[in-house]
Amino acid sequence: MMSDLQVSKSSPYKPSRFNLFVKKLINQRVLIIMTVPFLIWLAIFKYLPLWGWTIAFQDYKPAKDFADQKWVGLKQFRFMFEDDRFLLVLRNTLAMSLINFVLGFVTAIILALLLNELRSVVFKRVVQTVSYLPHFISWVVAATIIQTALSADGGIINVILLKLGFIHEPVLWLGVGEYFWGIMGTAEVWKNIGWNTIIYLAAMTSIDPSQYEAAEMDGASKLRRIWHITLPGIRPVIIILIIMNLGQILETGFEPQYLLGNGLNIDYSENLEIFILKYGMNLGNYSLSVAAGIFKTIISIILLFSANHIAKRFGQDRLF
């Protein structure tokens, strides 16, 4: 009897992983029930439409039944990567994505740091409100504002640059393709910088104020407090957002490029979304447009998992 008791004490019962999983489900049943509508929506609108990917492997004709479609294998993918136009569009998409990615992160973090250092609550709220407002403006309205500001006929940008002596005659900014990426990057910053700072400001509120007090007592300047306390405090948030945004590196949007693009800058403004629309809707080559969409999705998944794996290897916060 004593030996049995000793054995039971030395090797206590450990529940299996399945039992722990079931217990966790029971404890969090309210949250799980709340996610059910979202999972249903996800299945209907995100996963069921994946059946449409079969169009990329067919010479698809809308008037024919599915059984009558001609299967062509990887023909559309081969044509896509041999098409000079697609490679040009891919270049534009990557360039605009990287510009928006870098500018978006840098400007949002800098603005959040500056707002966090403000002591006047009223002035801080005014700055936040002014920076948030452009995010809620439709791109149709925003594109009109940008076109008016960049107009060669009395546009405010040309007027200011002429007054300062940087240019000697008005510039048709949207008529020069080489300027388009910079214009798009600046427009994205103007429209989204305030919205992007919200999550950084929220992360800064979780930093223990005693750290700032101790650093100030030790004689640390504001820049040193930002560098050694604030930035390390929001580093997990920055890494998570970088991983998520890398997964969307080919998602440059559709409306701004479509509204600000024209025949003069089309070699720099046309991105994958416009390419898909042009071939799918305008030219009727639905198979090629679906193939381009599949390519974009696969690259996004690869980048997302790669960035998450790299963060894991270096011991940083990650998505999963």
C-alpha atoms as one frame of an Amber mdcrd trajectory, in Angstrom:
protein
   0.000   0.000   0.000   2.811   2.374   0.927   4.621   1.702  -2.329   1.471
   2.413  -4.355   0.991   5.686  -2.493   4.575   6.687  -3.132   4.198   5.932
  -6.830   1.019   7.997  -7.066   2.734  10.926  -5.342   5.845  10.726  -7.504
   3.882  10.567 -10.751   0.791  12.793 -10.386  -1.922  12.617 -13.028  -1.335
  14.981 -15.949  -4.308  15.784 -18.199  -3.787  15.239 -21.897  -3.530  18.104
 -24.343  -6.973  17.240 -25.681  -8.498  17.504 -22.215  -6.787  20.859 -21.665
  -8.070  22.033 -25.036 -11.651  20.985 -24.195 -11.396  22.691 -20.806 -10.200
  25.886 -22.458 -13.088  25.754 -24.938 -15.562  25.404 -22.086 -14.026  28.291
 -20.151 -14.073  30.528 -23.224 -17.405  29.375 -24.650 -18.853  32.914 -24.665
 -16.013  34.218 -26.832 -16.297  31.222 -29.154 -20.034  31.783 -29.603 -19.324
  35.424 -30.463 -16.908  34.348 -33.214 -19.384  31.978 -34.898 -21.072  34.668
 -37.095 -17.660  35.877 -38.256 -16.542  32.323 -39.089 -19.732  31.784 -41.100
 -19.138  35.037 -42.986 -15.508  34.030 -43.564 -16.496  30.640 -44.982 -19.179
  32.043 -47.297 -17.374  35.078 -48.670 -13.690  34.087 -48.426 -13.360  30.330
 -48.777 -16.271  29.240 -50.968 -15.254  31.709 -53.732 -11.872  29.941 -53.950
 -13.642  27.556 -56.326 -13.356  30.398 -58.836  -9.583  29.883 -58.927 -10.219
  27.067 -61.397 -10.885  29.787 -63.996  -7.139  30.500 -64.080  -6.518  27.028
 -65.489  -9.159  27.300 -68.205  -9.738  29.224 -71.386 -12.779  30.601 -69.621
 -15.813  31.765 -71.585 -18.660  33.202 -69.460 -21.405  31.913 -71.785 -20.365
  28.264 -71.430 -21.201  25.800 -68.690 -18.434  24.704 -66.353 -18.248  21.262
 -67.941 -17.758  22.807 -71.395 -14.788  24.989 -70.425 -11.450  24.206 -72.046
  -8.681  23.393 -69.563  -5.308  24.906 -70.505  -3.187  24.155 -67.427  -0.570
  26.793 -66.606  -0.911  28.615 -69.913  -2.169  31.835 -68.318   0.639  31.865
 -65.739   3.289  31.364 -68.435   1.792  34.141 -70.529   1.650  36.407 -67.487
   5.346  36.068 -66.643   6.346  36.432 -70.292   4.251  39.588 -70.691   6.341
  42.763 -70.433   3.284  44.700 -69.289   2.739  42.428 -66.299   6.372  42.764
 -65.237   6.065  46.549 -65.484   2.888  46.462 -63.408   4.590  44.224 -60.839
   7.450  46.714 -60.599   5.006  49.572 -60.014   3.125  47.601 -57.371   6.267
  46.679 -55.436   7.674  50.210 -55.653   4.497  51.866 -54.405   4.068  49.230
 -51.682   7.583  49.680 -50.333   7.290  53.481 -50.403   3.951  53.376 -48.587
   5.282  50.750 -46.169   8.368  52.736 -45.135   6.761  56.173 -45.106   3.655
  54.881 -43.340   5.600  53.310 -40.487   8.183  56.047 -40.030   5.776  59.001
 -40.119   3.160  57.316 -37.903   5.732  56.406 -35.239   7.286  59.880 -35.307
   3.889  61.600 -34.985   2.881  59.249 -32.152   6.138  60.027 -30.308   5.612
  63.780 -30.729   1.994  63.596 -29.572   3.009  61.502 -26.569   5.450  64.212
 -25.478   2.883  67.029 -25.644   1.768  68.348 -22.281  -1.083  70.550 -23.532
  -4.098  68.227 -23.688  -6.144  70.688 -25.774  -3.416  71.147 -28.399  -2.806
  67.384 -28.492  -6.476  66.687 -29.193  -6.588  69.340 -31.906  -3.557  67.835
 -33.661  -5.014  64.337 -33.371  -8.364  65.429 -34.783  -6.796  67.311 -37.705
  -4.535  64.358 -38.566  -7.393  61.824 -38.314  -9.872  63.678 -40.552  -8.338
  62.841 -43.978  -8.719  59.111 -43.252 -12.502  59.458 -43.348 -12.508  61.269
 -46.687 -13.430  59.157 -49.695 -10.599  58.605 -52.176 -12.837  60.198 -54.812
 -12.837  63.443 -52.808  -9.196  63.055 -51.775  -8.091  62.541 -55.396  -9.922
  65.709 -56.416  -8.156  67.655 -53.651  -4.782  66.270 -54.730  -5.410  67.054
 -58.398  -6.427  70.615 -57.516  -3.381  71.114 -55.276  -1.022  69.791 -57.980
  -2.685  71.639 -60.858  -0.388  73.620 -63.135  -3.095  76.286 -63.326  -3.041
  77.916 -59.908  -2.400  74.778 -57.830  -1.167  75.589 -54.340   1.953  73.412
 -54.672   3.110  75.244 -57.793   2.263  78.619 -56.263   4.339  77.931 -53.124
   7.298  76.532 -55.071   7.228  79.512 -57.454   7.165  81.937 -54.533  10.103
  80.187 -52.883  12.052  80.093 -56.145  12.411  76.323 -56.330  10.816  76.240
 -59.794  10.605  78.885 -62.520   7.408  77.712 -64.196   4.416  75.571 -63.153
   4.968  71.811 -63.270   2.366  69.327 -64.487   3.015  66.958 -61.599   0.571
  64.236 -62.628   1.810  64.397 -66.201   5.317  63.159 -65.345   5.401  59.440
 -64.622   8.574  59.602 -62.502   6.781  61.808 -59.961   3.812  59.485 -59.460
   5.329  57.164 -56.830   6.361  60.115 -54.686   2.931  61.709 -55.062   1.238
  58.463 -54.053   3.499  58.041 -51.022   2.836  61.598 -49.876  -0.916  61.227
 -50.455  -1.039  57.989 -48.439   0.831  59.647 -45.562  -1.482  62.677 -45.600
  -4.579  60.489 -45.636  -3.615  57.774 -43.123  -0.922  59.114 -40.783  -3.389
  60.157 -38.096  -5.250  56.855 -38.187  -2.008  54.848 -38.086  -0.829  56.638
 -34.933  -3.805  55.452 -32.864  -2.399  52.006 -32.123   1.056  53.392 -31.235
  -0.444  55.942 -28.842  -2.508  53.161 -27.263   0.656  51.061 -26.824   2.474
  53.990 -25.204  -0.199  54.309 -22.525   0.722  50.818 -21.262   4.312  51.859
 -20.468   4.921  52.264 -16.730   5.274  56.022 -15.959   7.739  55.203 -13.179
  10.300  54.309 -15.855  10.171  57.859 -17.198  10.408  59.289 -13.675  13.442
  57.154 -12.856  15.137  58.079 -16.139  14.443  61.779 -15.572  15.929  61.583
 -12.070  19.026  59.989 -13.583  19.356  62.976 -15.924  18.202  61.333 -19.151
  17.097  63.769 -21.846  13.776  63.451 -23.708  15.491  61.859 -26.692  17.161
  59.268 -24.477  13.869  58.507 -22.731  12.216  58.012 -26.108  15.054  55.809
 -27.365  15.477  53.655 -24.258  11.916  53.519 -22.868   9.226  54.484 -25.378
  10.521  52.687 -28.462  11.359  49.418 -26.619   7.927  49.637 -24.973   6.088
  49.705 -28.305   8.482  47.341 -30.106   6.109  44.318 -29.891   3.358  46.373
 -31.555   5.740  47.572 -34.273   6.879  44.012 -35.057   3.308  42.663 -35.232
   2.271  45.488 -37.575   5.340  44.937 -39.769   4.462  41.240 -40.109   0.846
  42.042 -40.978   1.798  44.725 -43.484   4.391  42.510 -45.176   1.554  40.083
 -45.833  -0.188  42.877 -47.746   2.858  44.142 -49.633   1.136  43.639 -52.995
  -2.056  45.365 -51.819  -1.434  48.916 -53.001  -5.099  49.749 -53.406  -7.154
  50.518 -56.466  -8.946  53.849 -56.148  -5.986  56.270 -55.789  -4.059  54.786
 -58.713  -7.184  54.610 -60.851  -8.290  58.174 -60.039  -4.869  59.850 -60.220
  -3.547  57.807 -63.129  -3.753  59.022 -66.724  -2.244  58.363 -70.128   0.878
  60.361 -69.279   1.813  58.465 -66.113   0.277  55.040 -66.858   3.690  53.337
 -66.998   4.132  54.244 -63.310   0.556  54.323 -61.989  -0.842  50.995 -63.235
  -0.721  48.348 -60.489  -1.914  44.745 -60.160  -5.491  45.711 -59.272  -5.825
  47.870 -62.395  -4.125  45.154 -64.466  -6.674  42.606 -63.227  -9.559  44.962
 -63.989  -8.225  45.814 -67.458  -7.742  42.226 -68.579 -10.734  40.776 -66.737
 -13.467  43.329 -67.380 -12.298  45.436 -70.313 -10.585  42.799 -72.477 -12.601
  39.803 -71.306  -9.576  37.657 -70.403 -10.963  36.467 -67.086  -8.523  33.576
 -66.842  -5.504  35.880 -66.911  -6.986  38.246 -64.329  -7.705  35.332 -61.963
  -4.160  34.010 -62.478  -2.785  37.428 -61.502  -4.987  37.398 -58.405  -3.734
  33.940 -57.425  -0.138  35.084 -57.843  -0.776  38.069 -55.562  -2.387  35.890
 -52.888   0.376  33.267 -52.891   3.128  35.890 -52.606   1.268  37.555 -49.721
   0.962  34.239 -47.845   4.660  33.447 -48.378   5.732  36.878 -47.108   3.428
  36.657 -44.090   4.714  33.245 -42.971   8.330  34.188 -43.722   8.152  37.385
 -41.663   6.467  35.532 -38.807   9.149  32.797 -38.902  11.985  35.341 -38.890
  10.434  37.099 -35.875  10.183  33.725 -34.115  13.831  32.876 -34.859  14.974
  36.153 -33.302  12.771  35.711 -30.244  10.433  38.595 -31.085   6.653  38.816
 -30.800   4.800  37.195 -33.671   1.309  36.497 -34.945   1.345  32.733 -34.401
